[in-house]
């Protein structure tokens, strides 16, 4: 996304205010300690002036009293700064933690269609790089109170001591502020580009890790390296431009600091020589200059921070603005005498031109086993994905146990469904924990029973660490058949009444397929099953075969009924049988 040049940083950051106020108690403590710290900072020039004037007047007794007060003030200031640091750090950590949790929770609830439209590396970059940049705001929350307090007290005291000296030293503030704004204004655009390039770099790195087998097999290392280097070069350019702006910013700061620092002793000495201010006031004024200009510098620094942070906030809210998955979260109670699964005139397409299903209607009774058959791209797997609520149909209704999954809530409907697909995913943790994801809180005994039902127990116990074996990223330490059996054990543990099988054995060798198929057949008993099979010979005994062609239901019946006529199913079956015979 390109940064909006007409949008000010404050307009972008205003939406972040509720997140910054979540821990309002800590924020209030930060501001209270910051307020007290500002007052303590003011005591330094006040005591310095008083001590100096008392020493010049040779008021010995009062001088030593003031020294004691100054020591006490230093002790209080040290303790106050200690607690300010602790409180401010806690506020920052808690606030950023909650923001990360909020973003993570939200994109977990986003529809699959959105997740497929963005690179996972970009999402990870937003969660890390962008939020790290946003952390600058709560980190500097104490300055919102402290620096104005310091400025007001320093300005007021300097005005009391000498309005002429105040005017001479502050005359450059407006000019410096204008120059500073011109220097840092482009930072918003450069920060936006830098974050986007970092996200692309993160995406390329993730591709290089996840696609390592293909990269090595096709010798794509140099291509990936060049791609990453080009993105890294873009990051470098934006980083250097931001650094150049910061150097110019520092030059403005130097002008803001050192010219008044030179004016104050010279002009202040002249005023002291004329008797318009005391020696103590002259010494104190050199400290008061910093109390006036450091807050100005700090607040100008805030402008830079706001411009750098604004693009990160916009990128985070791009995620938070995405609508979550459809459906309510109401109670899901199966309707009496309802069909287990029902598709009523469902139409669905990916994008504008890729139509998959057209007026698809299907009813499956409880306990019935139905196979979905058809050529590649006819919509078989899409039927299962729609039933899982991964996508929302453009037309028609999908009901589970008599309830429209849109109206009743897809998250509740999913509790009644188990999916076992050819795309097996295992989390990079132990075998036991991967199985336990089927039903959180399951006991070890229940996990092992599910593994036995999936024909997985024997190979698991043969491993050195048994059920505590780490499967590796994407289950890389296990074979395809082993991963599929663990996936099946997870579905068995869930014990849902509706089972969806999306070519679960298509990627397996004959021996592994036989083992998994045996476990599946036992698990299917008494359940409502929709199965997509690549080998038609494995579905001859199902209750009903549904044939799809170009997204439409064109035939249905048993294997015998469909083979007894000139049907699309018969042609597909005979073609596959001939191919398998030729292969043999």
C-alpha positions in Angstrom: 0.0 0.0 0.0 1.3 3.5 -0.9 1.3 6.1 1.9 -1.4 8.7 1.6 0.4 12.0 1.1 -2.6 14.0 2.3 -3.0 12.0 5.5 -1.2 13.6 8.5 0.5 11.4 11.0 -2.0 12.4 13.7 -4.9 11.2 11.5 -3.1 7.8 11.1 -2.2 7.5 14.8 -5.6 8.6 16.2 -6.9 5.1 15.7 -4.2 3.7 17.9 -5.3 5.7 20.9 -7.7 2.9 22.3 -4.7 0.5 22.2 -2.5 3.0 24.0 -5.2 3.4 26.7 -5.7 -0.3 27.5 -3.4 -0.1 30.5 -4.6 3.3 31.6 -3.6 2.7 35.2 0.0 2.3 34.3 -0.2 5.2 31.9 -1.5 7.4 34.7 1.3 6.3 36.9 3.8 7.1 34.1 2.3 10.6 33.8 2.3 11.2 37.6 5.9 10.2 37.9 6.8 12.3 34.8 5.0 15.3 36.3 7.0 15.0 39.5 10.2 14.4 37.6 9.5 17.7 35.7 9.1 19.5 39.0 12.3 18.0 40.4 14.2 19.1 37.3 13.1 22.6 37.9 14.5 22.5 41.5 18.0 22.3 40.1 18.3 25.9 38.6 16.2 27.2 41.5 18.5 25.8 44.1 21.6 26.7 42.0 20.5 30.4 41.9 19.6 30.5 45.5 22.9 28.8 46.6 25.0 31.1 44.5 23.3 34.3 45.7 23.5 33.1 49.3 27.2 32.4 48.9 27.8 35.8 47.3 26.0 37.4 50.2 28.1 35.3 52.7 25.0 33.9 54.5 26.8 30.8 55.7 24.1 29.2 57.9 21.4 29.5 55.2 24.0 28.3 52.6 24.5 25.0 54.4 20.8 24.6 54.9 20.3 24.9 51.2 23.1 22.4 50.6 21.2 19.9 52.7 18.0 20.6 50.8 19.9 20.2 47.5 21.2 16.8 48.6 17.8 15.7 49.6 16.4 16.8 46.3 19.1 14.8 44.4 18.2 11.7 46.4 14.4 12.1 45.7 15.2 12.8 42.0 17.3 9.6 41.8 14.6 7.5 43.4 11.9 9.1 41.2 13.8 8.4 38.0 14.2 4.7 39.1 10.5 4.2 39.6 9.7 6.2 36.4 11.9 3.9 34.4 10.3 0.8 35.9 6.7 2.0 35.4 7.3 3.4 31.9 8.9 0.1 30.8 6.0 -1.9 32.1 3.5 0.3 30.4 5.4 -0.1 27.1 5.8 -3.9 27.4 2.1 -4.5 28.4 0.8 -2.2 25.7 2.9 -3.7 22.9 2.2 -7.3 24.1 -1.6 -6.6 23.9 -1.3 -5.1 20.5 0.6 -8.1 19.2 -2.0 -10.4 20.8 -4.9 -8.4 19.2 -3.4 -8.5 15.7 -2.5 -12.2 16.0 -6.0 -13.1 17.3 -7.6 -11.1 14.5 -5.7 -12.5 11.6 -6.3 -16.0 12.9 -10.0 -15.2 12.5 -9.7 -13.8 9.0 -11.2 -15.8 6.1 -9.0 -18.0 4.0 -9.6 -15.8 1.0 -7.8 -12.9 2.6 -5.0 -15.1 3.9 -4.4 -16.4 0.4 -4.2 -12.8 -0.9 -1.2 -11.8 1.2 2.2 -13.5 1.7 2.6 -15.0 5.2 6.0 -13.4 5.3 4.4 -10.0 5.0 2.0 -10.8 7.9 5.0 -11.9 10.0 6.8 -8.7 9.1 3.8 -6.6 10.2 3.6 -8.4 13.5 7.3 -7.9 14.2 8.9 -5.0 12.3 5.8 -2.8 12.2 4.8 -3.3 15.8 8.4 -2.8 16.9 8.3 0.6 15.3 5.0 1.4 17.0 6.6 0.6 20.3 8.3 4.0 20.1 5.1 5.7 21.1 4.4 4.0 24.5 8.2 4.1 25.1 8.1 7.9 25.1 4.7 8.4 26.8 6.3 10.0 29.9 7.7 12.8 27.7 4.1 14.0 26.9 3.9 15.2 30.5 7.4 15.7 31.6 8.7 17.9 28.8 5.7 20.4 28.8 6.1 20.7 32.6 9.8 21.3 32.3 9.3 23.8 29.5 6.5 25.8 31.3 8.5 26.0 34.6 11.8 26.8 32.9 10.2 29.4 30.6 8.3 31.0 33.4 11.3 31.1 35.7 13.6 32.5 33.0 10.9 35.1 32.3 10.9 36.1 36.0 14.6 36.4 36.1 14.9 38.4 32.8 12.5 38.8 30.0 15.2 40.3 27.9 17.4 37.2 28.2 14.5 35.0 27.5 13.6 36.9 24.3 17.3 36.8 23.1 17.6 33.1 23.6 14.2 32.0 22.3 14.1 34.1 19.1 15.2 31.1 16.9 12.7 28.6 18.2 10.0 29.4 15.5 12.6 29.3 12.7 14.1 26.0 13.9 10.6 24.4 14.2 9.9 25.4 10.5 13.2 24.0 9.3 12.8 20.9 11.3 9.4 20.1 9.9 10.7 20.5 6.3 13.5 18.1 7.1 11.4 15.3 8.7 8.3 15.6 6.6 9.5 13.1 3.9 10.3 10.6 6.6 6.7 9.3 6.5 7.1 8.2 2.9 10.6 6.7 3.4 9.5 4.9 6.5 6.5 3.4 4.6 8.8 2.2 1.8 11.3 0.8 4.2 8.6 -1.3 6.0 7.3 -2.6 2.7 10.8 -3.6 1.5 11.4 -5.3 4.9 8.2 -7.2 4.5 9.3 -8.4 1.0 12.7 -9.4 2.3 11.0 -11.4 5.1 8.7 -13.1 2.4 11.7 -14.0 0.2 13.5 -15.5 3.3 10.5 -17.5 4.2 10.1 -18.8 0.6 13.8 -19.8 0.7 13.3 -21.8 3.8 9.9 -23.5 2.9 10.9 -24.2 -0.7 14.4 -25.4 0.1 13.9 -28.7 -1.7 12.7 -27.2 -4.9 15.4 -24.5 -4.7 18.2 -27.1 -4.5 16.6 -29.5 -6.9 16.3 -26.8 -9.6 19.5 -24.9 -8.6 17.6 -21.7 -7.8 20.0 -20.5 -5.1 21.4 -17.7 -7.2 18.0 -16.5 -8.4 16.7 -16.3 -4.8 20.0 -14.6 -3.7 19.7 -12.0 -6.4 16.1 -11.4 -5.5 16.9 -10.9 -1.9 19.9 -8.7 -2.6 17.8 -6.4 -4.7 15.2 -6.0 -1.9 18.0 -5.6 0.6 19.4 -2.8 -1.6 16.1 -1.0 -1.5 16.0 -1.3 2.2 19.5 0.1 2.3 18.5 3.1 0.1 15.5 4.0 2.3 17.5 3.5 5.5 20.2 5.8 4.2 17.7 8.4 3.2 16.1 8.2 6.7 19.6 8.5 8.3 20.4 11.5 6.1 17.2 13.2 7.3 18.1 12.4 10.9 21.6 13.9 10.3 19.9 17.1 9.0 17.6 16.9 12.0 20.6 16.8 14.2 22.1 19.9 12.5 18.9 21.8 13.2 19.1 20.6 16.8 22.7 21.9 17.0 21.6 25.3 15.8 18.7 25.3 18.3 21.1 24.4 21.1 24.4 26.2 20.7 23.4 29.6 19.4 21.2 30.2 22.5 23.9 28.6 24.6 26.4 31.2 23.3 23.9 34.1 23.6 22.9 33.3 27.2 26.3 33.8 28.9 27.3 36.7 26.7 24.1 38.7 26.9 23.4 37.4 30.4 26.9 38.6 31.5 26.2 42.0 30.0 22.9 42.1 32.0 24.7 41.1 35.2 27.3 43.7 34.6 24.6 46.3 34.4 23.0 45.0 37.5 19.8 43.9 35.9 20.2 40.2 37.1 22.2 38.7 39.9 25.2 36.4 39.6 23.0 33.5 40.7 20.4 34.3 38.1 23.2 34.4 35.4 24.4 30.9 36.4 20.8 29.5 36.7 19.9 30.9 33.3 22.5 28.7 31.6 20.7 25.7 33.1 17.3 27.2 32.3 18.2 27.4 28.6 18.3 23.6 28.5 14.9 23.5 30.3 13.5 25.5 27.5 15.2 24.0 24.5 15.4 20.3 25.4 11.6 20.1 25.7 11.3 21.8 22.3 13.8 19.4 20.8 12.0 16.5 22.4 8.6 17.6 21.0 10.1 18.1 17.6 11.6 14.6 17.9 8.1 13.4 18.5 7.1 14.8 15.1 9.8 12.7 13.5 8.7 9.6 15.5 5.1 10.2 14.5 6.0 10.4 10.8 8.1 7.2 11.1 5.4 5.3 13.1 2.4 6.4 11.0 3.0 4.0 8.1 3.4 1.1 10.6 0.1 1.9 12.2 -1.6 2.0 8.7 -0.2 -1.4 7.8 -1.3 -2.9 11.1 -4.8 -1.5 10.7 -5.0 -2.9 7.2 -5.2 -6.2 9.0 -7.5 -5.1 11.8 -9.9 -3.6 9.3 -10.4 -6.8 7.5 -13.7 -8.4 8.4 -13.5 -11.7 10.3 -15.0 -14.9 9.2 -18.7 -14.8 8.7 -21.4 -16.1 11.0 -22.4 -15.6 14.6 -21.2 -17.4 17.6 -24.6 -18.5 18.9 -25.5 -21.9 20.3 -25.5 -24.7 17.7 -28.1 -27.4 18.5 -28.7 -30.0 15.8 -32.3 -29.8 14.4 -34.4 -32.9 14.7 -34.8 -35.1 11.6 -32.5 -32.8 9.7 -30.1 -33.9 7.0 -26.5 -34.1 8.2 -25.2 -32.0 5.3 -27.2 -29.9 2.8 -26.2 -27.8 -0.2 -29.1 -25.8 -1.6 -28.4 -24.2 -5.0 -24.9 -23.2 -4.1 -22.8 -21.2 -6.5 -19.2 -20.2 -5.9 -16.3 -18.7 -7.8 -12.8 -17.6 -7.0 -12.5 -14.0 -8.1 -14.6 -12.7 -10.9 -13.9 -15.2 -13.7 -13.0 -18.5 -12.1 -16.5 -20.1 -11.6 -16.3 -23.4 -9.7 -19.8 -24.4 -8.6 -23.1 -23.5 -10.3 -26.5 -24.2 -8.6 -25.0 -27.2 -6.7 -27.6 -29.1 -4.7 -26.8 -32.1 -2.5 -28.3 -33.7 0.6 -26.5 -36.2 2.7 -28.3 -38.2 5.4 -26.8 -38.9 8.8 -24.5 -42.0 8.6 -24.4 -41.9 4.8 -21.1 -42.2 2.9 -21.0 -40.1 -0.3 -18.2 -39.9 -2.8 -17.5 -36.9 -5.0 -16.2 -37.8 -8.4 -15.1 -35.8 -11.5 -12.3 -34.6 -13.5 -9.7 -32.2 -12.1 -11.1 -28.7 -11.4 -14.7 -29.7 -11.4 -15.2 -28.5 -7.8 -14.9 -31.6 -5.7 -12.5 -30.2 -3.1 -14.3 -26.9 -3.2 -17.4 -28.6 -1.9 -15.5 -29.8 1.2 -13.8 -26.4 1.7 -17.2 -24.6 1.6 -18.6 -27.1 4.1 -15.7 -26.2 6.4 -16.5 -22.5 5.9 -13.1 -21.7 4.4 -15.0 -19.7 1.7 -18.4 -18.2 1.6 -20.7 -19.0 -1.4 -21.9 -16.2 -3.6 -25.4 -17.9 -3.8 -27.3 -20.6 -1.9 -27.2 -22.1 1.5 -25.0 -24.7 3.2 -26.5 -26.4 6.3 -25.0 -28.7 8.8 -27.3 -30.7 11.1 -30.2 -28.4 9.9 -28.4 -25.1 10.6 -27.2 -22.6 8.0 -23.5 -22.2 8.8 -23.6 -18.5 7.9 -26.5 -17.8 10.4 -25.5 -20.2 13.1 -21.8 -19.5 13.1 -19.1 -21.3 11.2 -16.9 -21.8 14.2 -19.7 -23.8 15.9 -20.4 -25.7 12.7 -16.8 -26.8 12.5 -17.1 -28.6 15.8 -19.2 -31.2 14.0 -16.8 -31.7 11.1 -13.4 -33.4 10.8 -11.2 -32.9 7.7 -8.5 -35.2 6.5 -6.8 -34.0 3.3 -3.9 -34.8 1.1 -2.2 -31.6 2.3 -1.2 -32.9 5.7 0.1 -30.2 8.1 1.9 -31.0 11.4 3.0 -28.4 13.8 6.7 -28.3 14.7 6.1 -29.9 18.1 5.7 -33.5 19.5 3.7 -36.2 18.0 1.5 -36.3 21.1 0.7 -32.6 20.9 -0.1 -32.8 17.2 -2.6 -35.5 17.9 -4.0 -33.7 20.9 -4.9 -30.7 18.8 -7.9 -32.7 17.8 -9.4 -32.3 21.3 -7.6 -30.0 23.6 -7.2 -31.4 27.1 -7.2 -35.0 25.9 -5.3 -37.5 28.2 -2.3 -39.5 27.1 -4.5 -42.6 27.1 -7.0 -41.0 24.7 -4.1 -39.8 22.5 -2.7 -43.3 22.3 -6.2 -44.8 21.6 -6.6 -42.4 18.7 -3.2 -43.4 17.4 -4.0 -47.1 17.6 -7.3 -46.5 15.6 -5.2 -44.7 13.0 -2.7 -47.5 12.8 0.0 -45.1 14.1 0.8 -46.5 17.6 3.3 -49.1 16.5 5.5 -46.8 14.5 5.3 -44.1 17.1 6.4 -46.4 20.0 9.3 -47.6 17.8 10.8 -44.1 17.8 13.4 -43.3 20.4 11.2 -40.6 22.1 7.9 -42.3 21.3 5.0 -39.8 21.5 7.4 -37.1 22.6 9.3 -37.2 19.3 9.6 -33.8 17.7 8.2 -34.0 14.1 10.2 -31.0 12.8 8.9 -28.1 10.7 6.1 -29.3 8.4 6.6 -32.8 9.9 9.9 -33.1 8.0 11.2 -35.9 10.2 8.4 -38.3 9.3 7.4 -40.0 6.1 4.3 -39.1 4.1 2.4 -42.2 5.4 3.4 -41.5 9.0 2.3 -37.8 8.8 -1.0 -38.9 7.3 -1.6 -41.4 10.1 -0.9 -38.7 12.7 -3.3 -36.4 10.9 -5.9 -39.1 10.9 -5.3 -39.8 14.6 -6.0 -36.1 15.2 -9.3 -36.3 13.4 -10.2 -39.5 15.3 -9.6 -37.8 18.6 -11.9 -35.0 17.6 -14.6 -37.6 17.1 -16.8 -35.4 14.9 -19.9 -36.9 13.4 -19.2 -35.6 9.9 -16.0 -36.7 8.2 -14.5 -35.0 5.2 -11.8 -36.9 3.2 -10.1 -35.0 0.5 -7.9 -37.5 -1.3 -6.1 -38.4 1.9 -4.1 -41.2 0.3 -3.3 -39.7 -3.1 0.3 -38.9 -2.2 1.1 -42.2 -0.5 2.8 -45.4 -1.8 0.8 -48.5 -2.1 1.8 -49.9 1.3 1.2 -46.7 3.2 -2.1 -46.2 1.4 -3.3 -49.7 2.5 -2.4 -48.9 6.1 -4.2 -45.5 6.1 -7.1 -46.9 4.1 -7.6 -49.7 6.6 -7.7 -47.1 9.5 -10.1 -44.9 7.5 -12.6 -47.6 6.8 -12.8 -48.4 10.5 -13.2 -44.8 11.4 -15.9 -44.1 8.8 -18.3 -46.6 10.4 -21.4 -44.9 11.8 -20.3 -41.4 10.5 -21.5 -39.2 7.8 -18.7 -39.1 5.2 -18.0 -37.0 2.1 -15.0 -38.4 0.3 -13.0 -37.1 -2.7 -11.0 -40.0 -4.0 -8.4 -40.1 -6.8 -8.7 -43.9 -7.2 -12.3 -44.7 -8.1 -11.7 -48.4 -7.3 -11.6 -47.4 -3.6 -15.2 -46.0 -3.5 -17.1 -48.8 -5.2 -18.9 -49.7 -1.9 -20.0 -46.2 -0.8 -23.7 -45.5 -0.4 -23.8 -43.0 -3.2 -21.5 -41.5 -5.8 -22.0 -37.9 -7.0 -20.4 -36.9 -10.3 -19.6 -33.3 -10.9 -18.7 -31.7 -14.3 -17.8 -28.1 -14.7 -19.2 -27.3 -11.2 -22.6 -29.0 -11.7 -24.0 -32.2 -10.3 -24.6 -34.3 -13.5 -24.9 -37.9 -12.2 -25.6 -39.7 -8.9 -26.1 -43.3 -7.8 -24.3 -46.4 -6.7 -21.2 -47.8 -8.5 -23.4 -50.5 -10.1 -26.1 -48.1 -11.2 -23.6 -45.7 -12.8 -21.6 -48.5 -14.4 -24.7 -50.0 -16.0 -25.3 -47.0 -18.3 -23.4 -44.8 -20.6 -22.3 -42.3 -18.0 -19.4 -39.9 -17.3 -18.6 -41.9 -14.3 -18.3 -45.1 -16.4 -15.9 -43.3 -18.8 -13.8 -42.0 -15.9 -13.7 -45.4 -14.2 -12.8 -47.4 -17.4 -10.1 -44.8 -18.4 -8.5 -45.0 -15.0 -8.7 -48.8 -15.0 -7.1 -49.0 -18.4 -4.3 -46.6 -17.3 -3.6 -48.6 -14.2 -3.6 -51.8 -16.2 -1.1 -50.3 -18.7 1.0 -49.2 -15.8 1.1 -52.6 -14.4 
